[in-house]
Amino acid sequence: MKMDIGVVLDASSPAGTTRDATALARLAEKRGLDLVVIAGNEAAGQPAGLDVWTAAAWLAGATSRIGIGVAVAAPSSPDPTDPEAPYPSVVTKAQGSLDIMAEGRIISDPAGWVVAPRDAKPEELATLAGAGLPVVVPVDSSEDIERLAALVAGPDGGSAARRRPAAARARRLPTIDYDGLPASLAETAIEPGDPGYRAVSATYLRGGAPGVVLRPRTPAEASDAVEFARRHRHLPLGIRSAGHGISGRSTNQGGLVIDVSAMNTIEVLDPDRRLVRIGPGATWKQIAAALTPYGWALGSGDYGGVGVGGLATAAGIGLLSRSHGLTIDHLRSVDLVLADGRQVRASRDDNPELFWAVRGAGANFGIATSFEFEVDEVGEVGWAQLVLLSTDIEESLRRYGEFASTAPRDTTVFLVTGQPRQGVSSIQLYAVVDSPDPDTVVERLTPFLELGTLTRQHVVMTPYSGVMSNAADIGPDGHQGFGEPHSRSAFLPALTADFARDAAAMLRSGAVYFFELRAMGGAIADPPPDEASFTHRAPAFQLTAMAGNNQRLNAVWEPLRPHFDGLYLSFETDLNPKRLLDAFPAPVLERLRDLKRRYDPDNLFRDNFNIDPKLTTPTAKEAIA
């Protein structure tokens, strides 16, 4: 018979010793049962025998597969006068710790199983199993377990084929049709309670608890994932390549995530044209390492762990941009899965309007399954990481703006700082000089030493892969982000003295812990603004500010807005629809809305600065009002 059967061990009984409980749990696992529930005497507050959480941890360590249920109701407000009253925070911590140690095996909600009478007959157990939950029977002997094991044994005496483990199914959400997963995705999908779920639930900066993570390996499987998402239109939908996005919703609470990290191939298509095909899940560290033997590079951001998918559909403002342009400037075609599941190619010749849209607003139009780029010949570059201390951050910002914006286009310098400490600001400079000549590198960097007192320097000649190697590889534990990042982004036409004054005041407020200025200009400004849906070619700088409190961030950010002209969506977390007009001028946004109505009329791809096809685009004056 095909049902999940488990046992209940009474931790409060005189026989509830560690030796007895361990032996029975191990026997239940050996005989193919699905769940061991540790029950205490809730009416008495604290069990007279074993503490259920301690017993659950012990049994989890003594077994390897079987699910462990903890039958204790969650405590309400603690009673400080009762020394035996459990505290919610302590219970929650115990539950979380046990879930980490025995990932995918713990059920802490008593609603996750059905208790049958001790002497229940097979017919009665089958009826109770009809609810789709494991049925557990109180036992106190090995004979009881052998009787239950006979009910789940197959014709050959082994355990019958079963569905996902009981502990995993207990965490399924009623809003998701788990049993309706396409066959192509069922094997690799990860649900809450599965081993490995913790590794895919969070991203680099954001915590999450998605209802299911789908992991397509091919464009056809990506189409299947989109079809499943269309059947769950009521849920949030996140698209993830490597999970580093600040603005993107590549995780969520209770929704779907389509994770394309397995689509990470890097292939040279035409050495003469320097044409390469790259999967969306590849990281820039991996790409730089693959291109270095050819003497090539493809400009990206400033961190090698970022995935291609998000950056290459936004813009790609990086450490080679002033010398070689944005990442999207090297894009020659992109393969997409659209909202209706179709697989299409977008290029200057195929679906040119879609190709225009993807380069800047790609997250709204589909899932990229591969990119073709024409990369650059790039030899060794000067790579510098400098730390300086400044007692006048306003003057340092002003001087940085002067040096960075007037530097030759072979030089790109980013500045990072934060709240001054006792009047002293730590300034970190990240710079690439696209020249193989060390003397040129020194010449380009020397003016920046005037920003403060140099306290640390690391300057090397290296291939671009040496720049991108600053990122750690994502290990089997995945990302461990938590909470919700609060970030603001803007483009700065020029770094004026007035801006330096206002930015310094924001930093001194203590509301912002991270502040970055990325130098633009040079090759970024070469293409015409209408080349792609990303139109911000003229600004001198892109800036980002991050804070721990969104309300405080808004308060210190608003006074700076008169200095800005637009924003870069990759680093913005404010989902106010008005931000769309900052990212896309009104004519561009309306053109994008028209395309959205054609390619995604039901607005499936909506969880990343949604270009809603049902809305009309207000004028800039209306948006301000």
C-alpha positions in Angstrom: 0.0 0.0 0.0 1.2 3.5 -0.8 1.0 5.6 2.3 3.3 7.2 4.8 3.3 5.5 8.2 5.1 6.6 11.3 5.2 6.1 15.0 4.6 8.2 18.1 7.1 7.8 21.0 5.8 9.2 24.4 8.7 11.1 25.9 6.8 11.5 29.2 6.3 7.8 29.9 8.5 6.0 32.4 9.8 3.9 29.4 10.8 7.0 27.5 14.5 6.6 28.1 17.2 7.6 25.7 18.1 3.9 25.1 14.5 2.8 24.4 13.6 5.8 22.2 16.8 5.5 20.2 16.4 1.7 19.6 12.8 2.2 18.4 13.6 5.1 16.1 16.4 3.2 14.5 14.2 0.2 14.0 11.5 2.4 12.5 14.0 3.8 10.0 15.4 0.4 9.2 12.0 -1.0 8.5 11.2 1.8 6.0 8.8 3.9 8.2 8.6 7.6 7.4 8.2 9.5 10.7 9.0 9.4 14.4 7.0 11.8 16.5 8.2 12.7 19.9 5.2 13.5 22.1 5.3 15.1 25.6 2.8 15.7 28.2 1.6 19.2 27.2 -1.0 19.3 29.9 1.7 19.3 32.5 3.7 22.0 30.8 7.0 20.3 31.0 7.2 16.5 30.3 8.0 14.4 33.3 10.3 12.2 31.1 12.5 13.5 28.3 12.5 17.0 27.0 11.0 16.7 23.5 13.4 19.1 21.8 16.5 17.5 23.4 15.1 14.0 22.5 14.4 15.1 18.9 17.9 16.4 18.5 19.3 13.1 19.9 17.1 11.0 17.6 18.0 13.1 14.6 21.6 12.4 15.2 21.0 8.7 15.8 19.2 8.3 12.5 19.9 9.4 8.9 16.7 9.4 6.9 13.5 9.2 8.9 11.5 12.4 9.6 11.4 13.7 13.2 8.2 15.3 14.5 8.0 17.4 17.6 4.5 17.4 19.1 4.6 20.5 21.3 2.3 23.4 20.7 4.1 26.7 20.2 4.2 28.7 23.4 2.3 32.0 23.7 3.5 34.9 25.9 6.0 33.6 28.5 5.1 33.7 32.1 8.1 35.1 34.0 6.7 33.7 37.3 6.7 30.1 36.0 10.3 28.7 35.8 9.1 25.8 33.6 7.2 28.0 31.1 8.8 27.9 27.6 9.7 31.1 25.9 8.7 31.6 22.3 12.2 32.9 21.3 13.9 29.9 22.8 11.5 27.4 21.2 12.0 29.2 17.8 15.8 29.1 18.2 15.7 25.4 19.1 13.5 24.7 16.1 15.8 26.6 13.7 18.9 25.0 15.1 17.5 21.5 14.8 16.3 22.2 11.3 19.9 23.2 10.3 21.4 20.1 11.9 18.8 17.7 10.4 17.8 19.7 7.3 14.7 18.5 5.6 13.7 16.0 8.3 12.0 18.1 11.0 8.3 18.7 11.3 7.5 21.1 14.1 3.8 21.7 13.4 1.5 19.0 14.9 -0.8 19.6 11.9 1.8 17.9 9.8 0.6 14.4 10.7 -2.5 12.4 11.7 -2.5 10.3 14.8 -4.2 6.9 14.6 -5.4 4.7 17.5 -2.8 2.3 18.8 -4.8 -0.7 17.6 -5.9 0.8 14.2 -6.6 -1.7 11.5 -5.1 -1.4 8.0 -8.4 -0.1 6.6 -8.6 2.6 9.2 -5.0 3.7 8.5 -5.7 3.8 4.8 -8.8 6.0 5.4 -6.7 8.4 7.6 -3.9 8.5 4.9 -6.5 9.8 2.4 -5.8 13.3 3.8 -2.3 13.2 2.3 -0.5 13.4 5.6 1.6 10.7 7.2 -0.3 8.6 9.7 1.5 8.0 13.0 0.6 5.2 15.5 1.7 5.2 19.2 4.2 2.4 19.9 6.2 1.2 22.8 7.8 -1.9 21.5 9.7 -3.4 18.6 6.7 -5.7 17.9 4.5 -2.7 17.3 7.0 -1.3 14.8 7.3 -4.7 13.0 3.5 -4.8 12.6 3.4 -1.3 11.0 6.4 -2.1 8.8 4.5 -5.0 7.3 1.9 -2.5 6.0 4.4 -0.5 3.9 6.5 -3.5 2.6 6.4 -4.1 -1.1 5.8 -7.6 -2.7 9.5 -8.3 -2.4 9.6 -7.4 1.3 11.3 -4.1 0.7 9.7 -0.7 1.2 7.3 0.3 -1.4 7.9 3.3 -3.7 7.0 6.5 -1.9 6.5 10.1 -2.6 8.6 13.0 -1.2 9.5 12.5 2.4 6.8 13.3 4.9 8.9 16.1 6.5 9.1 17.8 3.2 5.5 17.4 2.2 4.4 18.8 5.6 5.9 22.2 4.6 4.1 22.3 1.2 1.9 25.4 0.7 -1.7 25.0 -0.3 -1.3 27.7 -3.0 1.1 25.6 -5.1 0.3 22.5 -7.2 3.4 20.5 -6.3 2.1 17.3 -7.7 1.6 19.2 -11.0 5.3 20.0 -11.5 6.4 19.2 -15.1 8.3 15.9 -15.2 11.3 17.7 -16.6 11.6 19.9 -13.5 10.4 17.5 -10.7 13.8 15.9 -10.2 15.7 19.1 -9.6 13.0 21.3 -7.9 13.6 22.2 -4.3 10.7 22.6 -1.9 10.7 23.8 1.7 11.8 20.9 3.9 14.0 19.4 1.1 17.7 18.9 1.8 19.4 21.9 0.2 16.4 24.2 0.6 18.3 26.6 2.9 21.0 26.9 0.2 18.5 28.2 -2.4 16.1 30.2 -0.2 18.2 33.3 0.4 20.2 35.5 -2.0 23.4 37.5 -1.4 21.6 40.3 0.4 18.1 39.2 0.9 16.4 36.5 3.0 13.5 34.5 1.6 11.3 31.5 1.9 10.0 30.6 -1.6 7.4 27.9 -1.9 9.4 26.1 -4.6 12.6 26.7 -6.5 12.6 25.4 -10.1 16.0 24.8 -11.6 15.8 24.4 -15.4 18.9 23.1 -17.2 17.9 23.8 -20.8 15.7 26.3 -22.7 13.0 23.6 -23.0 12.9 23.2 -19.2 12.8 26.9 -18.8 9.7 26.9 -21.0 8.2 24.3 -18.7 9.0 26.4 -15.7 7.3 29.4 -17.3 4.2 27.3 -18.0 4.1 26.3 -14.4 4.4 29.9 -13.4 1.5 30.9 -15.6 -0.6 28.3 -13.7 0.4 30.1 -10.5 -0.2 33.6 -11.6 -1.4 34.5 -8.1 2.1 34.0 -6.6 5.3 36.1 -6.7 7.7 35.0 -9.4 11.5 35.5 -9.0 14.1 34.9 -11.7 17.6 34.1 -10.5 21.0 33.7 -12.2 23.6 33.9 -9.4 21.5 35.6 -6.7 23.5 38.8 -6.2 20.9 41.2 -7.3 20.2 44.1 -5.0 17.1 45.4 -6.8 15.8 42.2 -8.3 13.3 39.9 -6.5 15.3 36.7 -7.1 13.7 35.3 -3.9 10.4 35.9 -2.2 8.0 34.7 0.5 5.9 31.7 -0.5 6.2 32.2 -4.3 8.1 30.6 -7.2 11.7 31.1 -8.1 13.1 30.1 -11.5 16.8 29.6 -10.9 18.9 29.4 -14.1 22.3 29.0 -12.4 22.7 25.5 -14.0 22.7 27.1 -17.5 26.3 28.4 -17.1 28.2 27.2 -20.2 30.9 29.5 -21.8 31.6 28.7 -25.5 33.8 30.4 -28.1 31.7 30.6 -31.3 34.0 32.5 -33.7 37.6 33.3 -32.6 38.1 35.7 -35.5 35.1 37.8 -34.4 35.8 37.2 -30.7 32.1 35.9 -30.5 31.2 33.9 -27.4 28.0 32.3 -26.2 27.4 32.5 -22.4 24.7 31.0 -20.2 22.9 33.3 -17.8 24.1 31.3 -14.7 27.8 31.9 -15.5 29.5 34.3 -13.2 31.8 37.1 -14.3 34.7 35.4 -12.5 34.2 32.3 -14.5 33.9 34.3 -17.8 37.1 36.3 -17.1 39.0 33.1 -16.4 37.7 31.4 -19.6 38.6 34.4 -21.8 42.0 35.2 -20.4 43.8 32.4 -22.4 42.7 34.2 -25.6 43.8 37.6 -24.5 40.2 38.7 -24.3 37.9 40.3 -21.7 34.2 41.3 -21.4 33.5 44.2 -19.1 31.1 43.6 -16.3 30.5 45.2 -12.9 33.0 45.3 -10.0 32.4 41.8 -8.4 33.2 38.5 -10.0 30.5 36.5 -8.2 27.6 38.3 -10.0 25.7 36.2 -12.6 25.4 37.2 -16.2 21.6 37.1 -16.4 20.7 40.1 -14.3 23.6 42.4 -15.3 23.5 41.7 -19.0 19.8 42.7 -19.2 20.3 45.9 -17.2 23.4 47.7 -18.5 26.6 46.6 -16.8 28.5 49.6 -15.4 31.9 48.3 -14.5 35.7 48.7 -14.2 36.3 48.5 -17.9 33.3 50.6 -19.0 35.1 53.9 -19.6 37.6 52.1 -21.8 35.3 49.6 -23.5 31.7 50.5 -22.9 28.8 48.9 -21.1 28.3 45.1 -21.0 25.1 45.6 -23.2 27.2 47.4 -25.8 28.9 44.0 -26.6 25.7 42.0 -26.7 24.9 40.7 -30.2 22.0 38.4 -29.5 20.0 36.9 -26.6 17.9 33.8 -26.5 14.7 34.2 -24.4 11.8 32.3 -23.1 8.8 34.6 -23.3 5.8 34.7 -21.0 3.8 32.4 -23.3 6.6 29.8 -23.2 7.9 30.5 -26.7 11.7 30.4 -27.3 12.9 33.3 -29.4 16.1 35.0 -30.4 16.5 38.7 -30.2 19.2 40.6 -32.2 19.5 43.5 -34.6 18.0 41.2 -37.3 15.7 39.0 -35.3 13.0 40.7 -33.2 15.0 44.0 -33.1 12.4 45.8 -30.9 12.7 43.1 -28.3 16.5 43.3 -28.5 16.2 47.0 -27.9 14.0 46.4 -24.8 16.1 43.6 -23.3 19.2 45.9 -23.1 18.0 47.8 -20.1 14.6 46.4 -19.1 15.2 42.7 -19.8 13.7 41.5 -16.5 10.2 42.6 -17.7 10.3 40.6 -20.9 11.4 37.0 -20.4 14.0 34.6 -19.1 17.3 34.8 -20.9 18.8 31.4 -21.6 21.9 32.4 -23.5 23.8 35.5 -24.6 26.1 36.1 -27.5 28.8 38.7 -26.9 31.5 40.2 -29.1 34.3 40.6 -26.5 37.4 42.9 -26.5 41.1 42.2 -26.8 42.4 43.2 -23.3 45.9 42.3 -22.1 47.2 43.0 -18.7 45.7 45.9 -16.8 46.6 47.9 -13.7 44.4 46.8 -10.9 44.5 49.0 -7.7 42.8 48.8 -4.4 43.6 51.8 -2.2 42.5 52.9 1.3 42.8 56.5 2.3 41.7 58.4 5.4 40.2 61.9 5.1 39.2 64.4 7.7 37.3 66.4 5.1 35.0 64.1 3.2 33.3 66.9 1.4 36.6 68.1 -0.1 37.6 64.5 -0.9 34.4 63.9 -2.7 34.8 67.1 -4.7 38.4 66.2 -5.7 37.5 62.7 -6.6 34.8 64.0 -8.9 37.4 66.2 -10.6 40.0 63.5 -11.0 37.7 60.6 -12.0 35.7 62.6 -14.6 38.7 64.1 -16.3 40.9 61.0 -16.3 41.7 59.4 -19.7 39.2 56.9 -20.8 41.6 54.0 -20.0 41.1 54.8 -16.3 38.0 53.9 -14.3 38.0 54.6 -10.6 35.2 53.7 -8.2 34.9 55.3 -4.7 33.4 53.6 -1.6 32.9 55.2 1.8 30.5 55.3 4.7 29.8 57.1 8.0 32.8 59.1 9.3 34.2 57.8 12.6 35.3 60.6 15.0 35.5 62.9 12.1 37.6 60.6 9.9 36.3 58.9 6.8 37.7 55.8 5.3 37.8 56.0 1.5 38.3 52.9 -0.6 39.2 53.3 -4.3 38.9 50.4 -6.8 40.6 51.3 -10.1 41.4 49.6 -13.4 43.9 51.3 -15.8 43.6 49.6 -19.2 47.2 49.7 -20.0 50.0 47.1 -19.9 52.6 49.8 -19.0 53.2 50.1 -15.2 54.5 53.6 -15.6 51.2 54.6 -17.2 49.3 53.0 -14.3 51.3 54.9 -11.7 50.8 58.1 -13.6 47.0 57.6 -13.8 46.6 56.7 -10.2 48.9 59.3 -8.6 46.4 62.3 -8.6 43.9 60.2 -6.5 46.4 60.0 -3.6 45.5 63.6 -2.8 42.1 62.5 -1.5 43.5 61.6 1.9 46.3 59.9 3.7 47.2 56.6 2.1 47.0 53.8 4.6 46.9 50.7 2.4 47.6 49.9 -1.2 47.5 46.9 -3.5 48.5 47.6 -7.1 49.3 44.8 -9.5 49.5 44.2 -13.2 47.1 41.4 -14.1 44.7 40.0 -16.7 41.1 41.1 -16.1 40.5 37.6 -14.5 42.7 38.9 -11.7 40.3 41.7 -11.1 37.3 39.4 -11.1 38.9 36.8 -8.8 38.0 39.0 -5.8 34.8 37.0 -5.5 34.4 33.9 -3.5 32.7 30.9 -5.2 29.2 30.1 -4.1 29.6 26.9 -2.0 27.1 24.1 -1.4 25.5 26.2 1.4 24.5 28.9 -1.1 23.9 32.5 -0.1 23.1 33.4 3.5 21.5 36.8 3.1 18.8 37.9 5.5 16.3 40.6 5.9 15.6 43.2 3.2 18.3 45.5 1.7 17.5 49.2 1.5 19.3 50.9 -1.4 19.0 54.0 -3.5 20.6 54.7 -6.9 21.0 57.7 -9.1 22.9 59.2 -12.0 24.9 62.3 -11.4 25.5 64.6 -14.4 28.5 66.2 -12.6 30.0 66.0 -9.2 29.6 69.6 -8.1 30.7 71.3 -4.9 27.1 71.6 -3.9 26.6 67.8 -4.3 29.8 67.1 -2.3 28.5 69.3 0.5 25.1 67.6 0.5 26.5 64.1 0.2 28.9 64.7 3.1 26.0 65.8 5.2 24.2 62.6 4.4 27.2 60.5 5.4 27.7 62.4 8.6 24.0 61.7 9.5 24.9 58.0 10.2 21.9 56.8 8.2 24.0 55.4 5.4 26.6 52.7 5.9 27.6 52.2 2.2 28.1 54.9 -0.4 29.6 54.2 -3.8 30.4 56.5 -6.8 31.1 54.8 -10.1 32.8 56.9 -12.7 31.2 56.9 -16.1 31.9 58.8 -19.3 34.4 57.7 -21.9 33.2 54.8 -24.1 29.9 54.6 -22.2 28.9 57.9 -23.9 29.9 56.8 -27.4 26.6 55.0 -28.6 23.5 57.2 -29.2 21.0 57.3 -26.3 18.4 55.4 -28.3 20.7 52.5 -29.0 19.0 50.5 -26.2 16.3 51.0 -23.6 19.1 52.0 -21.2 19.5 55.6 -22.3 21.6 57.2 -19.6 24.8 57.7 -21.6 25.7 61.2 -20.5 26.0 61.1 -16.7 29.5 61.4 -15.2 28.7 59.1 -12.2 26.4 56.5 -10.9 25.9 56.5 -7.2 24.5 54.0 -4.7 23.6 54.4 -1.0 22.6 51.6 1.3 21.1 51.8 4.8 19.7 49.6 7.5 16.5 51.6 7.9 14.4 52.5 4.9 12.7 55.5 6.6 16.0 57.0 7.6 17.4 56.4 4.1 14.5 58.3 2.5 14.9 61.2 4.9 18.6 61.7 4.0 18.2 60.8 0.3 15.4 63.2 -0.7 17.6 66.4 -0.2 20.0 65.0 -2.8 17.4 64.5 -5.5 17.9 67.9 -7.2 21.4 66.8 -8.1 20.2 63.7 -9.9 19.2 62.9 -13.4 17.8 59.4 -13.5 18.7 56.1 -11.8 20.1 52.7 -12.4 17.6 50.0 -11.5 20.1 47.4 -10.6 20.9 49.1 -7.3 17.4 50.6 -6.4 15.0 48.9 -4.0 12.3 51.6 -3.9 9.5 50.1 -5.8 7.5 53.3 -6.1 6.2 53.4 -9.7 7.6 56.9 -10.0 11.1 55.4 -10.0 10.3 53.9 -13.4 10.3 57.5 -14.9 13.7 58.0 -13.2 15.0 54.9 -14.9 13.3 55.4 -18.3 12.4 58.8 -19.8 8.6 59.0 -20.6 8.9 58.3 -24.4 11.2 55.3 -23.6 8.9 54.0 -20.9 5.8 54.2 -23.2 7.7 52.4 -25.9 8.5 49.7 -23.3 4.9 49.5 -22.3 3.8 48.9 -25.9 6.3 46.1 -26.2 5.1 44.7 -22.8 1.6 44.6 -24.1 2.8 42.5 -27.1 5.2 40.1 -25.3 3.7 39.9 -21.7 0.2 41.2 -21.8 -0.8 39.4 -18.6 2.3 40.8 -16.8 3.8 37.5 -15.7 7.3 39.1 -15.3 6.3 41.8 -12.8 8.5 41.4 -9.7 11.4 43.6 -10.7 10.3 47.3 -11.3 7.2 46.3 -13.1 6.4 47.9 -16.4 2.7 47.3 -16.1 1.1 46.9 -19.6 -2.3 48.0 -18.4 -1.1 51.5 -17.3 -0.4 54.6 -19.2 2.9 56.5 -18.8 2.5 59.8 -17.1 4.5 62.8 -18.2 7.4 63.8 -16.0 5.3 66.7 -14.7 2.4 64.4 -13.8 4.8 62.0 -12.0 6.2 64.8 -9.8 2.7 65.9 -8.9 
